Amino acid sequence: MRRPSRARLQRRFVRQVVVCVVLAAATVLVLDQLSHPLPRAGLLALIVGLGVAAVMAAMMGMAALQGQQRFEALARLQPLPAVFYAAATALLLLTGGGSVWLLLAISLTGWAVVAVVSLRLVARGVPGDGTEWPTAGAVRTYARSALVTTAAPIDTLGIEQLLVGLIGGHYLLGLFTIGWAFETGPIVLLVALASFVGPRVSTLSPAERPAFVRRWLLVAVGVGVAACPAIQLVPAPVLVLAFGAEAEPAVPLARVLVVAGVVLGLRRITSVCLVGMGEAGAATWCELVGLATMVVGVLLADLPHAP
């Protein structure tokens, strides 16, 4: 059976990126025309388009590093998007200025850095790596099965922030955004662990996988339980010191979101284990059920609006 060359796979990916960039930018321009006019809509469309390209390239680069089992580089790159987002939010809150497009530009810069560095590392390759390229059909089948669980829409697409903003208003969204920065703490740790566990599961024999998965799930629970109380000590002094008494209402929400971050991180571990064991379809269905639960829960919640 004829196997696709690296160049063919790269061309397919580039075409996908171009299509997604055009669709994302066009969506911003359409929203500008159909709803309330957006400030600097053209610039916002450009940032969103470039951001989509950066995120897609970064995800591809990190997936390739994961496949090459270059976990040290992967562990250093994975936290960058969350760090850039938290830094951008803190900077804009401290200065009292900024705008939506500036926040997007700064936060997406983290993805751009990950994309450039990871793809350069992948291009260098691993000495002596004789891994065969999969067939095109195998790539498409795997991609369809693992699409949703790999995208992790529960906490990576910003759907929860959109819902909170629509239902609870700008004030609650601001508090949620501050708390979300602390939620990323346990998630980053557990996602880094997942990037190590996933490739290793797939290389084991079926008989070895159950014990390996049980051992690393217990390790993940231990990491989450240890990280949660440590991060819980941070919100109160940091928020009040950095932003004043106005940020104090965000402290309880930040504490809840830290606990939620542990749960979300553990679900990322179980997802990669299922994918590595060849159960990508089951992982995707679990992610969809979780997403539906989140959306329904937020819609049914009695969220207060700004006073």
Disulfide bonds with the S-S distance in Angstrom:
none
